[in-house]
Amino acid sequence: MLWRDGTQARVDLADWIAIGSAPLASLREPALFATARTGLYGASVVWGEGDSDLAIDAFHFSLIAAEQRPFGSGEAAARPQPAP
């Protein structure tokens, strides 16, 4: 995914497809998955022909991307230790 700010991310949608509704199961087919394109106004990613119901909105796509984003030790928050 290339974001508007120029950053890029590789997003794995396998879990989203696996836990989604029956129509999402068709995205397991490589030929259909390869039809991915940007939806109207860049607000989604859509698959298939015409007005397909196979889509993920940009907000939820960005949540999945954030969950998968690698982070370094500088970003890890230390938990406070309880008082003895």
Secondary structure, 3 states (H helix, E strand, C coil): CECCCCCECCCCCHHHHHHCCHHHHHHHCHHHHCCCEECHHHCEEECCCCCCCCEEEHHHHHHHHHHHCCCCHHHCCCCCCCCC
